[in-house]
Amino acid sequence: MISLGHLKRRLGQYAALWMGSFLLAGAAILVGMIFTDLIAVADLVLPVMLLAVTLGMGAGLVVSLLSNETLGTKLALLGLSVLLILPLLWAPVSAAVGIAFFADRSIEYSEAYATFQIGVAQVLFPLSQAFGQGDLFGWAWTAFQWVSSVVGFASALANIWPMIRRLLGPEPATEA
C-alpha cells in the first residue's frame, strides 16, 4: 500500500525546495552582481546551491526511507526522487539563466553552468541515443529545460495557491 498523504507531503517539500533554491540563488546572484561580474558570481553561487539542493532532497529521502512507512511508499518516493532530481537541480541554474537573459549576458561562459550542462548531457545523451539518432539530444536538452521549469513552477504554485487564497479572504456568500 502506498501512503498518498506521505507522498503529498514530500512533494510539497520538493516544491518548497525548488522554489527556495530558485529564489535564494537568484537573490544571491543579484546581490553578488553589485560587487563583481555575473559570470564570477554564478561560478560561486551555483555549486553551493546545487550541493544544498542535493543534500536537501537526499535528507528528505533518507528520513522517508527510515520512517515507518510501507515498502510501497518508500519505493514510490525513491522512484519520484530519481525522476525529479534533475528538475530540482535545474531550479538554481534556471535562476542564473533568467538573470543572464535579462542582463543580456551569455551564461554559457560560466564554468558552473557548463559543468552542469555537461553533467546533464551525460545523463540525457545515452537516453537520446537509445531512442533515436540525429538531433535528438538537442531536443532532449530543450525539453529538459522546459519540463523542469514547468514542473518546478507548477509544484510551487500548487503549494502556494492555498496560502494566497487564505490571504485574499473567504469567498463571498452566494444568495439563493
C-alpha positions in Angstrom: 0.0 0.0 0.0 1.2 3.5 -0.8 0.6 6.4 1.6 -0.7 9.2 -0.6 -0.5 11.6 2.3 3.2 11.0 2.8 3.8 11.3 -0.9 1.9 14.6 -1.0 3.8 15.9 2.0 7.2 15.0 0.3 6.1 16.5 -3.0 5.2 19.7 -1.1 8.7 19.7 0.5 10.1 19.2 -3.0 8.1 22.2 -4.3 9.4 24.3 -1.4 13.0 23.2 -2.0 12.6 24.0 -5.8 11.1 27.5 -5.1 13.5 28.2 -2.2 16.6 27.3 -4.3 15.4 29.3 -7.2 14.8 32.4 -5.1 17.9 32.0 -3.0 20.2 31.5 -6.0 18.6 34.4 -7.8 18.9 36.7 -4.8 22.5 35.6 -4.2 23.4 36.3 -7.8 21.7 39.7 -7.9 23.5 40.7 -4.6 26.8 39.4 -5.9 26.5 41.3 -9.1 26.8 44.5 -7.0 30.4 43.5 -6.3 31.5 41.6 -9.3 30.6 40.2 -12.7 27.6 37.9 -13.3 29.7 35.0 -14.5 32.0 35.1 -11.5 29.0 35.3 -9.1 27.3 32.4 -10.9 30.5 30.3 -10.6 30.4 31.0 -6.8 26.7 30.6 -6.2 25.7 27.6 -8.4 28.0 24.9 -6.9 26.9 25.8 -3.4 23.2 25.8 -4.4 23.5 22.6 -6.3 25.1 20.9 -3.2 22.5 22.4 -0.9 19.6 21.2 -3.1 21.2 17.7 -3.4 21.6 17.5 0.4 18.1 18.8 1.0 16.5 16.2 -1.3 18.8 13.5 0.0 17.9 14.3 3.6 14.2 14.1 2.8 14.6 10.8 1.1 16.7 9.3 3.9 14.1 10.5 6.5 11.3 8.8 4.4 13.3 5.6 4.0 13.9 5.4 7.7 10.3 6.1 8.6 7.6 3.6 9.4 6.0 4.0 6.0 5.2 1.0 3.9 7.6 -0.5 1.4 5.4 0.6 -1.5 5.6 4.2 -0.2 9.3 4.1 0.2 9.8 2.6 -3.4 7.4 5.3 -4.8 9.4 8.0 -3.1 12.7 6.5 -4.4 11.3 6.4 -7.9 10.0 10.0 -7.7 13.4 11.2 -6.4 15.1 9.6 -9.4 12.7 11.3 -11.8 12.7 14.7 -10.1 16.4 15.2 -9.2 17.3 16.8 -12.5 14.3 19.2 -12.5 15.1 20.1 -8.9 18.8 20.8 -9.7 17.6 23.0 -12.6 16.0 25.4 -10.2 19.1 27.4 -9.1 20.5 27.1 -12.6 17.4 28.5 -14.1 17.6 31.5 -11.8 21.1 32.2 -13.2 19.9 31.7 -16.7 17.0 34.1 -16.2 19.2 36.8 -14.7 21.7 36.3 -17.5 18.9 36.7 -20.1 17.7 40.0 -18.5 21.2 41.2 -18.1 21.8 40.4 -21.8 24.8 38.2 -20.9 25.7 34.7 -22.1 25.6 32.3 -19.1 27.5 29.7 -21.2 30.7 31.4 -20.1 30.1 30.3 -16.6 32.2 27.3 -15.6 29.5 26.1 -13.1 26.8 26.3 -15.8 28.9 24.5 -18.3 29.7 21.7 -15.8 26.0 21.4 -15.0 25.2 21.2 -18.7 27.9 18.5 -19.3 26.6 16.5 -16.3 23.0 16.6 -17.6 24.3 15.7 -21.1 26.0 12.6 -19.7 22.6 11.5 -18.4 20.4 12.6 -21.4 22.7 11.7 -24.2 22.7 7.9 -23.7 18.9 8.1 -23.3 18.5 10.0 -26.5 20.8 7.6 -28.3 18.8 4.7 -27.1 15.6 6.1 -28.6 16.9 7.6 -31.8 19.6 9.3 -33.8 20.3 12.8 -35.1 19.4 16.0 -33.2 17.5 14.1 -30.5 20.0 15.3 -27.9 19.4 18.9 -28.6 15.7 18.3 -28.4 16.1 16.4 -25.2 18.1 19.3 -23.6 15.4 21.8 -24.6 12.7 19.5 -23.4 14.6 19.0 -20.1 14.8 22.8 -19.6 11.1 23.4 -20.3 9.8 20.4 -18.4 12.0 21.1 -15.4 10.8 24.7 -15.3 7.2 23.8 -15.7 7.3 21.0 -13.0 9.0 23.3 -10.5 6.7 26.2 -11.2 3.6 24.1 -11.1 4.6 22.3 -7.9 5.4 25.6 -6.2 2.2 27.2 -7.4 0.2 24.2 -6.2 1.6 24.7 -2.7 1.5 28.5 -2.7 -2.1 28.8 -4.0 -3.9 27.8 -0.8 -1.8 30.4 1.1 -2.8 33.1 -1.5 -6.5 32.1 -1.2 -6.3 32.5 2.6 -4.7 35.9 2.2 -7.5 37.0 -0.1 -10.1 36.1 2.5 -13.1 33.8 2.3 -15.3 33.6 -0.8 -18.4 35.8 -0.6 -21.6 34.0 0.2 -23.9 33.4 -2.7 -27.5 34.2 -2.3 -30.0 31.5 -3.0 
